[in-house]
Amino acid sequence: MYVWINRNPTTISRRIVAEPLRSSWSSLGEPIDPPKSIVAIVFGEDVPIRRFECPAEALLRIQTVTGITMTHGQVLEKVRFQAGNAAGVAAKTAARLASPDAMAVAAFESTFGVKHDSSWRATGAGWSHGRIVRQRFLGAHRLLKSGALLYSCWGRPRGAGGPETSPDYLALAQPGQYWIALGRRYWEANRNGDVDTTTHAFLFAALRAYYGPLLSNAPLTLAPPVRPLGNVHCYIQFVTAMFNAKLPAWVANNCPKSA
């Protein structure tokens, strides 16, 4: 379903409009239709945010980046909305993987470089790769919907080394630590209307918080390289490939091209 975004900074609302037609594919397995924004494909969910840090000095720094004056409540609603979009993406991805169609299988195998129904163990002795990836999206969805996360609107929260004055990143999460910190690059994407980046930032962080160190956010320059199944960027790339959605550059630059 489509998500309608009211761009007035004082209000953010969801409503359902017609769902787009599934993409056509060429004989080479490439999408004919141009990629769409992920929020034009997947309908977001309502998520509870019970812990939120955004002090006055953080609001001022966000204003400097975005050029928009927002109250604490307005920033909270923006965060809630995009976290809800990420929860919707995680849920719909897991649903597609429960009984994958040809498009989902092709996206899986081209992204991760393995068969979705294969395993590194003997046949029948363990979970398939597709089941493992599905479970990780379910875990990210569970975490986003749980209300257990602490969200910090600008840099690390107080209990995790914050506050930060210049967090030069998109979103930060640490394995087993249930907080998500938004950085300057997140608010730059918000200013530029890049809802694909702001949505995927929350999914990226939730996967990292729930499944790290099983999922690495290390760059491609790491030696030895991280396998695609262990690279959290590749999970976002898989989502965009399966739904024929736009692929943010920060994702493409950090998922191994050999997959």
Backbone as a ProteinNet text record, in pm:
[ID]
protein_1_A
[PRIMARY]
MYVWINRNPTTISRRIVAEPLRSSWSSLGEPIDPPKSIVAIVFGEDVPIRRFECPAEALLRIQTVTGITMTHGQVLEKVRFQAGNAAGVAAKTAARLASPDAMAVAAFESTFGVKHDSSWRATGAGWSHGRIVRQRFLGAHRLLKSGALLYSCWGRPRGAGGPETSPDYLALAQPGQYWIALGRRYWEANRNGDVDTTTHAFLFAALRAYYGPLLSNAPLTLAPPVRPLGNVHCYIQFVTAMFNAKLPAWVANNCPKSA
[TERTIARY]
83.2	0	87.5	34.9	105.5	98.8	197.6	192.4	186.2	87.3	75.5	144.7	238.2	311.6	269.7	216.8	184.6	312.8	368.2	498.7	496.6	380.8	377	447.5	550.7	628.7	549.5	429.6	353.1	263.8	243.9	154.7	211.7	198.7	237.2	124.5	73	-41.2	-23.4	-97.6	-97.4	-238.2	-245	-371.8	-340.7	-436.1	-415.2	-468.8	-386.8	-433.6	-399.5	-426	-412.7	-269.4	-256.3	-124.7	-78.4	51.2	100.5	103.3	98.8	107.3	247.1	258.1	388.7	467.6	597.3	681.3	682.1	694.9	718.4	868	904.3	1045.2	1081.2	1201.8	1249.8	1297.6	1333.3	1382.9	1515.4	1584.9	1712.5	1694.2	1570.5	1545.8	1563.2	1557.7	1573.1	1437.2	1411.3	1282.2	1264.2	1145.3	1113.9	1066.6	986.1	935.8	1046.1	1051.2	1153.4	1129.6	1236	1219.5	1136.8	1058.9	976.5	1031.9	987.9	1022.1	962	1034.9	984.8	853.7	833	709.6	592.4	617.9	510	470.5	538.2	516.4	468.2	527.9	500.5	433.9	322.3	250.2	310.5	336	396.1	300	356.3	278.3	294.9	203.2	216.5	311.2	409.6	503.9	503.3	514.8	520.8	662.2	673.5	802.1	783.8	836.7	820.6	941.7	1054.2	1176.2	1236.5	1249.5	1293.3	1372.2	1494.7	1580.2	1600.7	1564.6	1584.6	1585.8	1698.4	1705.7	1706.5	1694.3	1683	1802.3	1923.9	2040.7	2039.8	1982.1	1969.8	1870.8	1761.1	1663.7	1727.1	1814.1	1881.6	1973.7	2042.3	2132.7	2053.7	1940.5	1854.6	1802.4	1765.7	1719	1827.3	1951.5	2061.8	2076.5	2059.1	2073.5	1953.8	1833.6	1712.9	1659.7	1692.9	1636.5	1493.2	1445.7	1308	1309.2	1229	1213.7	1107.2	1145.6	1052	1055.2	940.2	931.7	974.5	991.6	1023.6	916.9	790.7	682.7	681.7	714.9	716.9	829.4	945.5	1055.8	1019.5	957.7	915	820.8	725.8	631.3	700.3	798.4	874.7	947.5	1010.6	1083	985.9	873.3	773.7	724.4	702.8	648.8	746.9	874.5	971.7	1007.6	1010	1030	914.1	792.8	677.6	686.5	739.7	762.8	860.3	967.3	1066.4	1004.5	917.8	849.2	763	696.1	615.6	699.2	815.3	905.2	952.2	990.9	1037.7	928.8	806.1	695.3	662.8	657.3	620.1	730.7	857.3	968.8	962.4	938.6	928	811.5	701.4	585.2	616.1	688.1	725.7	817.7	904.4	999.6	935	816	747.8	715.3	680.6	655.6	701.5	832.3	887.1	845.8	809.7	779.5	909.9	899.2	1019.1	1099.9	1030.4	1100.7	1178.7	1117.2	1184.2	1304.3	1290.2	1400.8	1517.3	1485.3	1591.1	1662.9	1587.6	1647.9	1735.6	1687.9	1763.6	1897.3	1891.9	2012.3	2112	2062.5	2154.3	2217.8	2146.6	2200.1	2295.8	2253.2	2330.9	2427.2	2411.3	2505.7	2489.3	2374.2	2344.8	2199.2	2166.4	2028.2	1946.2	1825.1	1744.3	1708.5	1701.6	1664.7	1785.4	1905.6	2027.1	2067.7	2163.8	2214.6	2360.9	2437.8	2578	2589.3	2478.7	2476.1	2415.8	2417.4	2358.2	2209.3	2154.8	2013	1927.2	1838.4	1747.7	1805.8	1933.7	1998.8	1994.7	1944.6	1941.9	1851.3	1845.1	1761.3	1821.6	1733.9	1781	1821.4	1897.9	1937.6	1816	1715.8	1595.6	1523.5	1518.3	1451.4	1528.7	1660.7	1743.5	1719.9	1722.9	1703.5	1563.2	1463.7	1326.6	1318.3	1381.7	1377.2	1441	1542.6	1608.4	1519.2	1443.9	1347.9	1235.7	1193.5	1091.7	1144.8	1271.4	1330.2	1337.3	1375	1378.7	1238.9	1139.5	1001.2	958.2	991.3	954.4	1016.1	1141.3	1208.9	1145.8	1118.7	1058.4	918.7	845.8	709.7	703.9	815.6	814.7	802.3	846.6	851.5	973.2	1064.3	1180.6	1294.6	1290.9	1401.1	1399.9	1518.1	1538.6	1585.5	1518.1	1554.6	1618.4	1730.9	1796.7	1797.6	1744	1726.3	1856.7	1960.7	2087.8	2202.9	2264.5	2379.1	2341.9	2443	2424.2	2343.3	2260.4	2188.7	2284.4	2236.8	2321	2383.8	2310.6	2361.7	2454.8	2482.2	2567.5	2679.9	2724.1	2836	2797.9	2669.2	2624.8	2615.7	2580.1	2540.2	2660.5	2636.4	2737.8	2702.1	2804.3	2778	2776.4	2853.5	2861.4	2864	2751.2	2745.4	2744.7	2859.7	2873.6	2837.9	2711.9	2663.9	2514.5	2459.5	2316.5	2236.2	2258.7	2195.1	2292.2	2296.8	2391.7	2317.2	2358.6	2306.8	2420.6	2415	2516.4	2451.7	2520.7	2464.1	2419.3	2295.1	2242.2	2209.8	2226.5	2194.5	2073.7	1964.2	1838.5	1817.7	1901.3	1884.3	1923.9	1865.6	1898.3	1927.8	2044.9	2085.8	2084.6	2021.8	2019.3	2129.6	2196	2305.9	2274.3	2375.2	2358.8	2311.2	2361.8	2325.3	2177.9	2122.5	1979.3	1899.4	1935.7	1859	1886.2	2002.3	2025.3	1932.4	1917.2	1824.7	1681.9	1646.3	1513.5	1491.5	1590.6	1581.2	1561.9	1627.1	1622.2	1501.5	1415	1298.1	1330.3	1445	1488.9	1427	1300.3	1229.7	1280.4	1346.1	1403.5	1517	1603.3	1712.2	1661.1	1566.7	1519.9	1442.5	1373.2	1304.9	1405.2	1496	1591.7	1689.1	1711.2	1800.8	1749.4	1619	1562.4	1565.4	1539.6	1546.9	1690.1	1783.9	1926.2	1965.5	1926.4	1964.4	1897.8	1771.7	1703	1766.5	1802.8	1872.7	2005.1	2077	2208.2	2194.3	2096.7	2079.1	2036	1949.4	1891.2	1980.4	2052.6	2126	2277.8	2331.3	2475.9	2523	2643.9	2741.8	2721.2	2605.6	2580	2574.4	2533.3	2527.3	2624.9	2714.8	2817	2777.4	2814.3	2797	2930.9	3030.1	3164.2	3164	3248.3	3256.6	3321.8	3309.6	3365.5	3517.1	3582.6	3728.3	3780.9	3691.3	3734.1	3800.6	3910.6	3978.3	3989.8	3945	3875.2	3733.2	3676	3541.9	3434.8	3327.8	3213.3	3125	3081	2991.5	2860.6	2796.9	2671.4	2565.8	2556.9	2458.5	2488.6	2611.3	2647.3	2664.5	2628.3	2643.8	2506.1	2483.4	2349.9	2308.6	2404.6	2369.8	2300.9	2343.4	2287.2	2141.2	2099.9	1959.5	1872.5	1923.6	1850.7	1852.3	1965.4	1972.6	1874.9	1862.9	1767.7	1624.3	1588.1	1454.3	1427.6	1521.6	1499.4	1491.2	1570.6	1566.7	1435.5	1387.1	1264.8	1142.1	1138	1021.3	1040.5	1153.3	1185.2	1175.2	1241.8	1243.6	1377.4	1383.2	1506	1614.7	1736.4	1850.5	1936	1938.1	2021.6	2169.5	2245.2	2387	2463.4	2427.6	2501.3	2483	2376.2	2357.1	2438.8	2425.2	2496.1	2647.1	2697.5	2841.9	2898.6	2811.7	2859.4	2811.9	2746.6	2709.9	2798	2867.9	2963.9	2904.5	2974.8	2924.5	2940.3	3016.4	3035.3	2914.1	2819.7	2701	2612
-118.7	0	124.9	230.3	356.5	416.8	495.1	577.6	721.8	792.2	934.8	1012.4	1098.2	1177.5	1323	1379.2	1520.8	1593.7	1672.6	1732.7	1857	1897.7	2004.9	1956.5	2029.4	1978.3	1961.1	2015.6	2003.8	1880.3	1815.3	1699.7	1590.9	1468.9	1353.2	1253	1207.1	1117.2	1004.1	895.3	782.9	767.5	738.5	693	598.8	514.3	410.8	456.6	442.8	464.4	339.1	342.4	221.3	169.3	37.5	-24.6	-33	-6.3	-9.9	-152.1	-163	-292.7	-348.6	-480.2	-543.8	-520.3	-502.9	-469.6	-581.3	-543.9	-639.4	-665.8	-786.2	-821.9	-860.2	-822.6	-854.7	-998.7	-1045.4	-1182	-1202.2	-1093.9	-1101.5	-1093	-1088.2	-1082.8	-945.6	-840.9	-704.5	-634.8	-549.2	-481.2	-383	-385.9	-292.4	-160.7	-166.8	-45.6	21.4	153	221.8	198.8	194.1	173.7	284.7	247	342.5	361	465	483.5	368.8	321.9	210.6	247	373.1	411.7	422.1	406.2	397.4	252.5	159.9	17.7	-51.7	-16.2	-83.3	14	-29.1	55.7	42.5	155.6	155.9	111.6	87.2	45.6	148.1	145.8	230	162.2	235.7	180.4	266.9	204.3	281.8	334	458.5	513.7	562.9	487.3	517	588.7	580.6	645.9	727.4	855	945.6	1059.7	1080.7	1189.7	1291.1	1414	1520.1	1653.7	1686	1809	1933.7	2048.1	2175	2199.5	2166.4	2190.7	2100.5	1981	1893	1948.9	2005.2	2068	2180.8	2257.6	2366.4	2313.8	2204.3	2147.3	2087.9	2026	1975.3	2090.4	2199.1	2316.8	2370.4	2369.1	2417.2	2333	2202.1	2111.6	2119.3	2119.1	2111	2246.1	2351.4	2482.2	2497.1	2401.6	2403.3	2404.4	2492.5	2494.6	2394	2298	2194.7	2183.5	2153.4	2129.1	1986.2	1958.7	1823.3	1724.7	1761.5	1673.9	1649.6	1751	1734.8	1642.5	1654.9	1564.3	1421.8	1405.6	1273	1209.4	1285.1	1229.9	1191.9	1269.3	1232.8	1101.4	1087	964.3	846.8	864.7	758.4	714.3	809.9	779.8	696.3	737.8	665.4	531.1	521.9	392	298.4	353.4	274.2	226.6	311.7	269.1	151.7	160.8	53	-76.3	-66	-184.8	-248.4	-166.3	-218.1	-289	-233.2	-295.7	-431.1	-436.7	-562.5	-669	-630.4	-726.5	-778.3	-689.1	-732.4	-814.7	-781.9	-861.3	-1002.8	-1015.6	-1147.5	-1225.5	-1158	-1225.5	-1279.1	-1201.2	-1247.2	-1368.6	-1371.9	-1481.8	-1609	-1597.6	-1716.4	-1813.7	-1760.3	-1840.8	-1759.2	-1752.6	-1658.8	-1688.4	-1581.9	-1594.1	-1582.2	-1589.9	-1589.6	-1460.9	-1347.3	-1220.6	-1217.2	-1266.8	-1269.2	-1362.1	-1476.9	-1572.7	-1513.8	-1449.4	-1390	-1279.4	-1196.9	-1089.5	-1145.3	-1251	-1312.9	-1366.4	-1442.3	-1508.9	-1412.4	-1306	-1208.1	-1121.2	-1099.4	-1016.6	-1094.2	-1211.9	-1285.8	-1387.3	-1416.9	-1507.8	-1653	-1689.4	-1827.8	-1857.2	-1985.9	-2025.5	-2002.5	-1950.5	-1920.5	-2046.1	-2161.3	-2286	-2372.7	-2316.5	-2391.1	-2367.2	-2446.7	-2432	-2471.4	-2417	-2457.8	-2590.4	-2641	-2771.3	-2874.1	-2998	-3102.9	-3077	-3119.9	-3100	-3155.3	-3072.3	-3114.6	-3104.3	-3062.7	-3056.3	-2917.4	-2819.9	-2684	-2595.7	-2469.8	-2374.6	-2341.5	-2318.2	-2270.5	-2124.1	-2076.7	-1935.9	-1844.5	-1883	-1800.7	-1790.2	-1899.5	-1897	-1810.7	-1817.1	-1735	-1587	-1548.7	-1407.5	-1362.6	-1447	-1412.8	-1388.9	-1475.7	-1461.9	-1331	-1287	-1161.8	-1041.1	-1045.7	-936.9	-940.5	-1060.5	-1072	-1016	-1041.2	-988.9	-838.3	-780.2	-634	-575.4	-640.1	-595.7	-603.7	-713.9	-732.9	-623.6	-591.2	-489.5	-352	-316.2	-185.6	-173.4	-283	-281	-296.6	-330.8	-365.1	-245.8	-129.1	-14	-14.2	-111.4	-122.7	-30	21	102.4	242.9	291.9	432.9	501.9	607.6	683.2	815.1	847	974.5	1052.9	1172.7	1248.3	1304	1315.8	1373.8	1309.7	1208.3	1144.1	1044.9	987.5	885.7	938.9	851.9	893.7	905.3	964.7	991.4	864.2	756.5	633.5	555.1	606.5	535.5	624.8	716.6	801.8	938.4	968.9	1099.3	1199.7	1323.1	1368.7	1395.3	1389.3	1420.6	1553.8	1629.1	1757.9	1745.9	1650.9	1640	1493.3	1424.5	1282.1	1266	1235.3	1229	1090.1	1055	926.9	938.8	831.8	828.4	784.2	662.9	609.9	512.6	511.8	429.4	336.4	209.4	111.7	18	-38.6	-132.5	-266.3	-377.3	-509.7	-525.7	-568.9	-597.3	-476.6	-356.6	-233.2	-169.1	-161.3	-125.2	25.9	89.2	231.3	255.5	359.3	403.5	552.2	589.4	729.6	780	893.1	955.5	1059.4	1062.4	1155.1	1263.4	1343	1455.5	1410.2	1298.2	1253.8	1213.6	1166.9	1136.4	1263.9	1369.3	1492.3	1562.8	1539.9	1588.8	1517.3	1386	1311.1	1357.9	1386	1438.4	1572.4	1657.8	1789.2	1773.1	1673.2	1653.5	1571	1533.8	1454.6	1312	1259.1	1124.4	1024.6	990	901.1	757.7	722.3	588.2	573.6	674.2	669.8	676.7	764.8	778.2	654.1	587.8	462.9	351	331.7	222	241.6	365	389.4	318.5	321.9	256.4	104.4	52.7	-91.7	-139.6	-67.2	-96.8	-102.4	-0.5	7.9	-101.8	-134.1	-239	-375.5	-403.9	-528.7	-536.4	-425.3	-420.2	-438.3	-372.6	-382.5	-522.4	-585.1	-712.8	-831.1	-823.1	-940.3	-923.1	-806.3	-794.5	-878.9	-940.1	-928.6	-1023.9	-1088.9	-1173.9	-1093	-966.7	-877.7	-762.7	-746.9	-643.3	-522	-403.9	-281.9	-233.9	-322.5	-285.8	-247.7	-154.1	-115.1	-223.1	-209.3	-308.3	-319.1	-216.2	-216.1	-308.2	-365.2	-454.4	-578.3	-620.9	-742.4	-836.2	-960.8	-1017.7	-964.5	-966.5	-909.1	-989.8	-923.7	-988	-1049.3	-1173.4	-1237.7	-1159.3	-1158.2	-1084.3	-1120	-1247.4	-1287	-1227.8	-1181.4	-1118.9	-969.7	-911.8	-768.4	-702.9	-617.8	-561.4	-473.8	-413	-334	-420.9	-548.8	-636.4	-670.1	-664.5	-688.3	-574.8	-454.1	-341.1	-351.9	-391.7	-407.6	-514.8	-622.4	-727.4	-673.8	-594.9	-534.8	-454.7	-369.3	-283.5	-365.2	-472.3	-556.1	-632.9	-684.5	-765.2	-682.1	-557.7	-472.5	-376.1	-387	-291.3	-148.6	-125.8	5.3	73.7	201.5	277.5	227.8	219.5	172.8	292.4	328.7	441.3	412.3	516.7	499.3	442.7	481.4	434	284.4	228.7	83.8	15.8	64.7	5.6	7.4	110.5	124.2	30.5	-36.5	-118.1	-262	-303.7	-444.3	-501.9	-612.2	-666.1	-686.5	-635.8	-646.7	-785.2	-871.1	-1007.1	-1094.9	-1044.9	-1126	-1141.8
0	0	0	-54.8	-49.7	89.9	123.7	243.5	199.3	245.9	215.6	326.3	288.1	385.6	372.3	481.4	486.5	521.8	431.9	451.8	539.3	584.4	683.2	809.1	857.4	970.1	1098.4	1107	1231.3	1233.1	1116.7	1114.5	1025.8	1071.2	992.1	1004.8	891.7	897.8	797.8	820.4	728	670.6	543.7	488.7	374.5	342.1	242.5	107.7	4.7	-131.6	-211.1	-339.4	-419.1	-418.5	-412.2	-416.5	-560.7	-586.5	-724	-778.9	-909.7	-974.2	-956.7	-948.4	-938.3	-1066.6	-1054.6	-1168.9	-1271.6	-1399.6	-1505.8	-1514.2	-1564.3	-1571.1	-1714.6	-1755	-1888.6	-1893.2	-2014	-2028.4	-1957.6	-1926.4	-1855.4	-1704.4	-1658.5	-1515.4	-1455.4	-1538.2	-1490.1	-1487.8	-1389.5	-1383.3	-1498.2	-1557.7	-1665.7	-1607.4	-1504	-1441.2	-1360.9	-1359.3	-1279.9	-1131.2	-1050.9	-906.3	-843.5	-741.4	-668.4	-528.2	-462.1	-322.6	-241.1	-141.3	-59.8	10	43	111.2	14.7	-115.3	-212.9	-238.2	-170.9	-193.1	-66.5	45.5	172.5	268.5	326.7	420.9	560.2	624.3	756.9	866.1	984.2	1099.7	1212	1305.3	1423.7	1522.1	1570.7	1667.4	1793.8	1910.1	2035.2	2059.4	2098.1	2141.2	2283.7	2376.4	2518.4	2576.8	2505.8	2553.5	2439.5	2461.4	2354.3	2415	2366	2412.8	2300.6	2327.8	2229.8	2304.1	2368.9	2447.9	2359.9	2422.7	2349.4	2258	2303.6	2219.3	2095.5	2108.2	1992.9	1891.5	1940.1	1850.3	1770.5	1834	1764.7	1655.2	1683.4	1582.4	1466.2	1496.3	1389.1	1303.7	1368.3	1295	1202.9	1248.7	1165.7	1039.6	1053.1	939.1	845	901.1	818.4	773.1	848.7	819.4	866.3	948.1	996.7	1148.8	1206.8	1351.4	1391.8	1474.8	1518.6	1670.4	1726.9	1869.6	1900.6	2027.3	2072.4	2022.4	2034.9	1992.1	1842.1	1762.9	1617.7	1572.6	1636.8	1603.7	1642.7	1758.9	1802.9	1702.3	1650	1553.3	1423	1380	1260	1281.5	1397.3	1428.9	1436.3	1503.2	1515.2	1376.8	1289.8	1157.8	1075.2	1073.4	992.1	1053.8	1186.9	1250.2	1216.1	1207.2	1167.3	1023.8	936.3	798.2	794.2	874.2	878.5	929.9	1030.2	1081.6	973.1	894.6	784.8	680.6	649.3	552.5	604.1	731.7	789.6	785.1	819.2	822.2	683.1	585.8	451.4	386.7	417.8	366.7	421.9	552.4	614.2	554.6	527.2	469.1	330.3	251	116.6	124.8	226	239	294.4	351.7	403.1	290.2	174	55.1	-65.2	-87.9	-185.9	-329.4	-401	-542.7	-621.4	-753.6	-837.9	-821.3	-805.1	-789.1	-658.4	-552.7	-422.8	-425.2	-489.8	-497.8	-576.4	-689.1	-770.3	-695	-624	-546.1	-434.9	-370.6	-261.9	-312.8	-419.5	-466.6	-529.3	-593.7	-650.9	-543.4	-433.3	-325.2	-236.4	-191.5	-91.8	-152.2	-281.4	-347.1	-308	-249.3	-211.9	-246.9	-259	-282.9	-155.8	-172.3	-54.9	23.5	-46.1	21	54.5	43.3	74.9	219.3	267.3	402.6	403.7	499.3	511.4	586.5	638.3	703	607.1	647.9	566.4	548.3	436.1	407.4	520.1	569.7	675.5	814.5	824.9	956.4	1018.5	945.1	998.3	916.9	954.8	883.3	748	650	520.3	531.6	433.3	433.2	428.5	349.3	340.1	473.5	548.4	678.2	778	770.6	860.6	833.6	706	671.8	710.7	687.2	726.2	876.6	954.4	1099	1144.1	1074.8	1112.5	1084.9	976.9	953.5	1057.5	1095.8	1200.3	1332.3	1363	1485.2	1485.9	1371.2	1361.3	1379.1	1320.6	1335.7	1481.7	1546	1686.7	1773.9	1747.9	1828.1	1807	1682.4	1654	1714.6	1720.5	1773.1	1925.4	1986.9	2128.8	2221.8	2176.7	2265	2356.3	2338	2425.3	2384.9	2263.2	2212.7	2271.4	2299.7	2332.1	2204.8	2166.2	2046.8	2089.1	2028.3	2051.9	1921.3	1923.7	1798.8	1743.8	1828.6	1782	1858.9	1798.1	1859.1	1968.3	2028.1	2130.7	2249.1	2306.3	2427.3	2545.8	2652.5	2769.4	2826.1	2829.6	2887.8	2798	2678.7	2582.7	2531	2614.5	2576	2524	2518.4	2470.9	2585.1	2552.9	2419.3	2329.1	2199	2097.7	2032.1	2000.2	1934.6	1782.9	1727.1	1581.4	1539.3	1548	1510.6	1358.4	1301.4	1155.8	1104.2	1118.3	1069.1	1041.2	983.5	951.9	1074.8	1118.1	1238.9	1302.3	1433.2	1505.9	1601.2	1603.5	1699.1	1733.5	1851.9	1897.2	1930.7	1903.4	1930.2	2074.9	2092.9	2224.2	2308.6	2253.4	2325.9	2258	2328.1	2265.2	2261.4	2179.8	2150.2	2005.8	1948.8	1813.3	1819.5	1771.5	1768.9	1625.3	1603.6	1471.5	1462.1	1347.5	1328.1	1226.2	1198.6	1107	969.7	919.1	785	776.4	888.2	889.5	865.9	935.7	923.2	790.8	730.4	594.7	496.9	513.5	428.3	450	574.5	605.5	535.7	542.7	476.1	326.2	266.7	122.1	77.6	171.8	136.4	97.2	141.3	106.3	204.2	181.2	273	264.2	154.1	145.7	246.1	252.7	349.2	491.7	521	659.1	705.2	612.7	648.2	670	574.7	584.9	700	742.1	855.6	980.5	1003.8	1121.4	1108.3	988.8	969.2	986.6	930.4	944	1091.4	1167.3	1308	1390.3	1360.8	1435.4	1410.7	1287.7	1256.2	1330.2	1332.3	1397.3	1549.1	1609.1	1753.8	1795.9	1717.2	1757.3	1723.3	1610.3	1563.4	1559.6	1593.7	1603.9	1721	1716.4	1609.2	1491.5	1480.7	1364.9	1236.6	1248.8	1133.2	1153.1	1058.2	1066.7	984.2	1032.8	952.9	899.4	894.5	849.9	702.2	660.7	519.3	435	303.1	211.6	220.3	270.8	278.3	387.4	470	576.3	517.6	577.6	533.9	654.4	647	531.1	520.3	401	383	455	492.2	555.5	447.1	468.7	372.7	362.8	245	231.3	335.8	374.8	475.7	612.1	632.3	757.8	748.6	635.1	611.7	616.4	715.6	734.7	616.9	546.4	427.3	321.9	312.6	210.2	237.5	363.8	395.7	341	347.4	288.7	136.9	80.6	-64.8	-112.3	-37.1	-71.8	-74.2	25.3	30.7	-96	-133.5	-249.8	-378.1	-387.4	-507	-515.9	-404	-404.6	-437.9	-389.6	-412.9	-529.5	-599.9	-705.2	-652.1	-540.4	-476	-502	-473.5	-493.9	-399.8	-452.1	-374	-333.8	-204.9	-162	-186.5	-220.8	-251.3	-132.8	-11	106.2	127.9	73.6	79.4	-29.8	-151.6	-264.9	-244.8	-180	-161.6	-56.5	20.2	131.7	130.8	22	6.5	-102.9	-76.7	-173.6	-311.8	-412.4	-549.7	-607.9	-540.1	-589.3	-565.1	-479.8	-447.5	-568.5
[MASK]
+++++++++++++++++++++++++++++++++++++++++++++++++++++++++++++++++++++++++++++++++++++++++++++++++++++++++++++++++++++++++++++++++++++++++++++++++++++++++++++++++++++++++++++++++++++++++++++++++++++++++++++++++++++++++++++++++++++++++++++++++++++++++++++++++++

